Amino acid sequence: MLLPRLRQLAPRLLAVTYAVGALALALSGIGLWRTYCENFGCIGVGIAWFAWAIGYGLLLLAGGFALRLQRRRSRMMLRVGLAVQIVAGVLLLGYWAVQAAL
């Protein structure tokens, strides 16, 4: 009895989890972007960016899994969310590569 109900709720729960995670990832990325570092403080910011990148990858996997379970309108919204996440990640990676080269 519980299993069919769980199968109905799982796609919605994953979509909501993805949306909340994407918001948290965006806000933490903005906070890290604005963080000023000097000397040893840059090590902490680097570690925070590394943790952010791990969270980015995990959220991308969760979003892809949620996309496979969705139907119709929810699927389109998740595609847009995943596309925005991928574009933001590519832009940040490009910025980092340019800064590292300088």
N, C-alpha and C positions, 0 to 999 in steps of 0.2 A: 504494500500500500504506500509506503514512504518512497520507494524507489521511483515510481512514475511521477510523483510530485516533484521529486528532486531533479529529475530529467527535464521537467518543464521550467524549473527555476534556475538551473545551472547556466543557461545562456544569458539570461538577464543579469544574474549575479556577476558573471564574468565581464559583461559589458559595463556594468556599474563600477566594478573593480578597476577596469581599464581606465574609465573616465576619471575616477578619483586619483588613480596613480599618475595619469598624464598631467593632471592639474598640479599634483605635488611635485612631479618631476620638473615641470615648467617653473614653478615658484622657487624651487631650490636651485635650479639653473640660473635664474635671474639673480638670486641672492649671491651665489658663488661668483657670477660675472662681475657683480658690483663690489666684491670683497677686495680690499687693498691688501697687498702683501709686501713685506719687506724682510729681507734676510731669511731667518729661519721660519718666519710666518708663511713663506711661499711653499714650504714643505707640507704644511698642514692643508693649504689650499689645493696643492697637487693631489694629496691623498683624498681630499673631499671630491675632487673632480674624478678621480679613479672610481670612487664609490658611486658617484653619479653615473658614470659610464656603465657600470655593472647594473645599476637600476634601470638604465635606459635599455640595455639588452634584454633584461628579464621582462620589462614591460612590453617590449616589442614582441617577445615570444608569447606573452599572455594575450596581447592584442591579436596576434595571428591565430592563436587557438580559439579565442572568442569569435573571431570572424568566421571560422569554419562552422561554428555552431549556430550562427545567427541566420535569420531569414528576412527578406524584403527590406523595409526601410531601415531597420537597425543595422543591416549589413552595409548599406550605403554610408551611414553615419560612421561606422567603424572604419570603413575604407578611407574616408576623408581624414579621420583622426590618425590612422596609421600613416597616411601620406604626409600629413603635417609633421608628425613625429620624425619620419625618415628625412624630410627636407631640413628640419631644424638640426638633426644630428649631422647631416652632411655639411651644412653651413658651419656648424661649430667645429667639425673636424677640419674643414678647409681653413678656417680662421686660425686654428691651432697650428696647422702645417705651415702657414705663411709666417706666423709669429716665431715658430721654431727655426725657420730658415733665415730669419733676420738676425 
